[in-house]
Amino acid sequence: MTYKELLSALGIALTVMAYFPYIVSILQGKTKPHVFSWVIWSVTTSIVFLAQLADKGGAGAWPIGFSGIINIYIAFLAYTKKSDSTITRIDWLFFVLAMSSLPLWYVTSHPLWAVVILTGVDAVGFSLTFKKAYFRPFEEQLLYFMIMAIRNLVAISALENYSLTTVLFPAVITVTCILFVLMVKYRRWRLA
């Protein structure tokens, strides 16, 4: 096993650590995820994984691909557990934007444009979580976001080809997770 493959395996292990408590909470009926949000995240993460592979990201893409599989599983759990299945206009907008990345990739013959769109969709979608957490900071489990920030740094380190296509998505998600944790900690401090 190469150094990059070991880093990728660490990234996958961190992914399991981040998602495991969430999945257990769903199975116990404590958490009721929004089905369509997880469908969108499944699509965005899976397409970014394919784009990273297309740009020779190698082992560093594996944690992103593994996240895509877990996101599909969570969407499935959300559906079968009769979780929140309301679909708003903003949900449809994010879904259409995510799906628009595929024809743009086809037309331009370069995966970068798909990654740019999908990174934007994820970042804008995350803004809804920021808004909710700003007003209700004690309802967030920060461990997930801290682990995902570390996982993305590990995934970036495991990449076999560094380009905007392979690095943009995990880098932006890392920064977003760190900013989110800092904002929630600050809000908790202010409200305590």
C-alpha positions as CSV (number, residue, x, y, z in Angstrom):
1,M,0.0,0.0,0.0
2,T,1.4,3.4,-1.0
3,Y,1.5,6.5,1.3
4,K,-1.4,8.1,-0.7
5,E,-3.5,4.9,-0.3
6,L,-2.8,4.9,3.4
7,L,-3.9,8.6,3.7
8,S,-7.0,7.7,1.6
9,A,-7.8,4.8,4.0
10,L,-7.5,7.2,6.9
11,G,-9.9,9.6,5.1
12,I,-12.4,6.8,4.7
13,A,-12.0,5.8,8.4
14,L,-12.7,9.5,9.4
15,T,-15.7,9.5,7.1
16,V,-17.1,6.4,9.0
17,M,-16.4,8.1,12.3
18,A,-18.2,11.3,11.2
19,Y,-21.3,9.6,9.8
20,F,-21.7,6.6,12.2
21,P,-23.4,8.5,15.0
22,Y,-25.7,10.2,12.5
23,I,-26.8,7.0,11.0
24,V,-27.3,5.4,14.4
25,S,-29.5,8.3,15.4
26,I,-31.6,7.9,12.2
27,L,-32.0,4.2,12.9
28,Q,-33.1,4.9,16.4
29,G,-35.7,7.4,15.1
30,K,-34.1,10.4,16.9
31,T,-32.9,12.1,13.7
32,K,-35.3,12.7,10.8
33,P,-33.2,13.9,7.9
34,H,-34.6,15.8,4.9
35,V,-34.8,13.2,2.1
36,F,-34.4,15.6,-0.8
37,S,-31.4,17.4,0.8
38,W,-29.6,14.0,1.0
39,V,-30.5,13.2,-2.5
40,I,-29.0,16.5,-3.6
41,W,-25.8,15.9,-1.5
42,S,-25.6,12.3,-2.9
43,V,-25.7,13.7,-6.5
44,T,-23.2,16.5,-5.8
45,T,-20.7,14.4,-3.9
46,S,-20.9,11.5,-6.4
47,I,-20.4,13.8,-9.4
48,V,-17.4,15.5,-7.7
49,F,-15.9,12.1,-7.1
50,L,-16.3,11.2,-10.8
51,A,-14.7,14.5,-11.8
52,Q,-11.8,13.9,-9.4
53,L,-11.2,10.5,-11.0
54,A,-11.5,12.0,-14.5
55,D,-8.7,14.5,-13.5
56,K,-6.5,11.7,-12.1
57,G,-7.2,12.4,-8.4
58,G,-6.5,8.8,-7.7
59,A,-6.7,7.5,-4.1
60,G,-7.4,11.0,-2.8
61,A,-10.8,10.8,-4.5
62,W,-11.8,7.7,-2.6
63,P,-13.0,9.4,0.6
64,I,-15.2,11.7,-1.5
65,G,-16.6,8.7,-3.4
66,F,-17.2,6.9,-0.1
67,S,-19.1,9.9,1.2
68,G,-21.3,9.8,-1.9
69,I,-22.2,6.2,-1.1
70,I,-23.0,7.0,2.5
71,N,-25.1,10.0,1.4
72,I,-27.1,7.7,-0.9
73,Y,-27.6,5.4,2.1
74,I,-28.8,8.2,4.3
75,A,-31.2,9.4,1.6
76,F,-32.5,5.8,1.4
77,L,-32.8,5.7,5.2
78,A,-34.6,9.1,5.3
79,Y,-37.1,7.8,2.7
80,T,-37.7,4.4,4.4
81,K,-38.0,5.9,7.9
82,K,-40.6,8.4,6.6
83,S,-38.4,11.4,7.5
84,D,-39.0,14.9,6.3
85,S,-40.0,14.6,2.6
86,T,-41.2,18.1,2.0
87,I,-39.7,19.6,-1.2
88,T,-39.4,23.4,-1.5
89,R,-38.6,25.6,-4.4
90,I,-35.1,26.1,-3.1
91,D,-34.6,22.3,-3.0
92,W,-35.6,22.1,-6.6
93,L,-33.3,25.0,-7.5
94,F,-30.3,23.2,-5.9
95,F,-31.2,20.0,-7.6
96,V,-31.5,21.6,-11.0
97,L,-28.2,23.4,-10.5
98,A,-26.5,20.2,-9.4
99,M,-27.8,18.4,-12.5
100,S,-26.8,21.2,-14.8
101,S,-23.2,20.4,-14.0
102,L,-23.4,17.2,-16.2
103,P,-24.3,18.9,-19.5
104,L,-21.8,21.7,-18.7
105,W,-19.1,19.0,-18.2
106,Y,-20.1,17.4,-21.5
107,V,-20.2,20.7,-23.5
108,T,-16.8,21.9,-22.1
109,S,-15.2,18.5,-22.1
110,H,-13.6,19.4,-18.8
111,P,-14.7,18.3,-15.3
112,L,-13.6,21.6,-13.7
113,W,-16.9,23.3,-14.6
114,A,-19.0,20.5,-13.0
115,V,-16.9,20.8,-9.8
116,V,-17.2,24.6,-9.7
117,I,-21.0,24.4,-10.0
118,L,-21.3,21.5,-7.5
119,T,-19.0,23.3,-5.0
120,G,-21.2,26.4,-5.3
121,V,-24.4,24.4,-4.8
122,D,-22.9,22.7,-1.7
123,A,-21.7,26.0,-0.3
124,V,-25.0,27.8,-0.9
125,G,-26.9,24.9,0.5
126,F,-24.7,25.0,3.6
127,S,-25.7,28.6,4.2
128,L,-29.1,27.3,5.3
129,T,-27.4,25.3,8.0
130,F,-25.3,28.3,9.0
131,K,-28.5,30.4,9.4
132,K,-30.3,27.8,11.5
133,A,-27.2,27.3,13.7
134,Y,-26.7,31.0,14.2
135,F,-30.1,31.2,15.9
136,R,-30.0,27.8,17.5
137,P,-26.3,27.0,18.1
138,F,-26.9,24.4,20.8
139,E,-28.8,22.1,18.4
140,E,-25.7,21.3,16.4
141,Q,-23.2,18.4,16.9
142,L,-19.9,20.0,16.1
143,L,-17.9,16.8,16.1
144,Y,-19.2,15.8,12.7
145,F,-18.0,19.1,11.2
146,M,-14.6,18.9,12.9
147,I,-14.1,15.4,11.7
148,M,-15.2,16.3,8.1
149,A,-12.7,19.2,8.0
150,I,-9.9,16.9,9.0
151,R,-11.1,14.2,6.6
152,N,-11.1,16.7,3.7
153,L,-7.5,17.8,4.6
154,V,-6.4,14.2,4.6
155,A,-8.2,13.5,1.3
156,I,-6.5,16.5,-0.3
157,S,-3.1,15.2,1.0
158,A,-4.0,11.8,-0.6
159,L,-4.7,13.2,-4.1
160,E,-2.4,11.9,-6.8
161,N,-2.9,14.9,-9.0
162,Y,-3.4,18.5,-7.7
163,S,-5.5,20.7,-9.8
164,L,-8.5,23.0,-9.2
165,T,-10.7,20.1,-10.3
166,T,-9.4,17.8,-7.6
167,V,-8.8,20.2,-4.8
168,L,-11.6,22.8,-5.0
169,F,-14.5,20.8,-3.5
170,P,-12.7,19.3,-0.5
171,A,-10.9,22.6,0.2
172,V,-14.1,24.7,0.2
173,I,-15.9,22.1,2.3
174,T,-13.0,22.2,4.8
175,V,-13.0,25.9,5.1
176,T,-16.8,25.9,5.4
177,C,-16.8,23.3,8.2
178,I,-14.1,25.2,10.1
179,L,-16.0,28.5,9.8
180,F,-19.2,26.8,10.8
181,V,-17.6,25.3,14.0
182,L,-16.0,28.7,14.9
183,M,-19.4,30.5,14.3
184,V,-21.3,28.0,16.5
185,K,-18.7,28.1,19.3
186,Y,-18.8,31.9,19.2
187,R,-22.7,32.0,19.3
188,R,-22.7,29.5,22.2
189,W,-20.2,31.7,24.1
190,R,-22.3,34.8,23.4
191,L,-25.6,33.1,24.5
192,A,-24.1,31.4,27.5
